[in-house]
Amino acid sequence: MQIFSGVQRDIVDKKALTHSLLFLIVLFYPAMESIYPLLPPLLGFVYVRWRDAVRSKDTLHVVVWMLYALVFESVWGLPLYGIWSVMIVTFVLFDSKITQTLHMQTAIKVLSAVLFDLLYIAFLYGYGALVNEKFIDAGAILLYYLAADILGVVLF
């Protein structure tokens, strides 16, 4: 326990605070993105955090990041469970190869985020062609989203 100005803080309190803050971000950030469309969705960042949680066997964070993907898809009207499908395919097919090939954690995270983003964009285009809908209107905004994902992965 840590004593700071007469107040004792437990590690449990710190974990509860960080988990509740993460949960609030997961619930409110996708809704804020629908109001402010220039906020990046950070899907590559979410994939990297989910990947790290799966590797460390932290089930709470796995569930939280999957909940973020579900809330994001429901708010934006995207195909439901599309992000989950691409997350699992990327993790199963490519993650072990990337991890074995590269040994720098930052490079692994950046490459994983870029690969996930590209596969998800391909999924959206393919699904849109299949059901004859257009989910992505502007191609230039995707570069902004990709740059924001890479920056989020490098910084956090």
N, C-alpha and C positions, 0 to 999 in steps of 0.2 A: 504494500500500500504506500501511497505517496501522500505526505502531509504538506499541504500548501496553504498557508495563512489560516491555520486552524481547521481546515476542511479536509477530510480524508476522501480520497478518490480511489475506487477500485478499478481494476482492469475490466471488470464486467460492465461498469458504467461507461467506460470508454468504448467498448465493443458495442454496447446497446446504442450509444449515440451515433457511432459511425454506421451501424446497420440501419438505423431509422433515417439518417440523412440520405443514405444510398437509396432506400426504399422511396423516400419522397422525391428524389431526383428521377427515379424510374417512373413514377406515376405522373409527374408534372412536366417533365421535359418534352415528351412527345406531344402533349397538348399545347405547350408553348410553341412548338414547331409549326403546328397548324395555324396558329395566330400570326406568327412571324416566320414566313417561309424561308427567309435567308439564314435562319439558324440551321447549321448542318445537322443531319441526322446521326452522325457519328457511328454508323453501323460497323465499320471496320474496327473502331475502338471498342465497341461492344463485343465484337467477335474475339478480339485479342484478350479482353478481360474474361470473357466466358471460357476461352481456351486455357488461360492461366488457372481459372477456378477448377476446370475439369482436371487439369494436370495435378493440382494440389489437393484434389478430392474435397473441395469446399462446397458442399451441396447447397448451402444457403446462397452463396454468390452465383452458383450455376442457375438456380431457380430465379434469382433476381434479374440476371441478364436475359434469361429467356422470357421473363415477364415483360421486360423492356421491349423486346422484339415483338411480342404479342400486342402490347399496347400501341406501339408504333404502327404496326400494320392495321390495327383496327381504327386508329385515328385517321390515317391517311387513305384508307379504303384500298389497301393493297391486297394481293392474294394472301389469304390467311395461312399461316404456317410456312410461308415461302422462305422467310429468313431462317427459321428452324431447319428447314430442309437443306438450304445452302450451307448453314453452319455445320451440320452433321456431315454432309458430303465433303466439305473442305477439310474438316478435321480428320475424317477417316482416310481420305484419299491422298491428301497433300501434306498434312502437318508433320507426319513422321519423316517424310522425305526432306522437307525444309529443315527440320531440326537436325537431322543427320548430316545434311550438306553444309549448313552454316553453323558456326559456333558463337557468333556474336548475338546476344539477346536482342539488341536494338534492331539489327538487320532482320532477324527472324520475325520480330513483331511487325516491322514495316512491310516486309514481304507477305506476311500472313494477312495483314489488313488490305493491302493492294489486291492480292489474289481473291480474297473474299468479296471485296467491292466489285471487281470485274466479273466474278461468277454471279453475283446477285444482279448486276445490271444485265448480264446475258440471260439470266433466268427471267427477269421482268420483260425483256424484249421477246423472248421465246414464248412466254405465257401470253403476252399481249397479242402476238401473231396467232397463237392457237385459238384464243377466244375472240379475236378480232377487236381488240381494244388497245388504246394507247395509254400506258401508265406513265411514261416519261415524255414530257413535252419539250423540254429544252436540253440540248446536249451540253451546252457550255456550263450549266449549273452543276453538272456531274463532275467536272474538273475541280470546281470549287469544293464540292463535297469530298472528293478524293484528297485534295490538299489539306482540308481540315482534319480528315481522318489520320493522315500521316503525321500531321503536327500533333494531334492528340495522343497518338501512340508514342511518339518520340518524347513528348513532354511529361506524360503521365505513365 
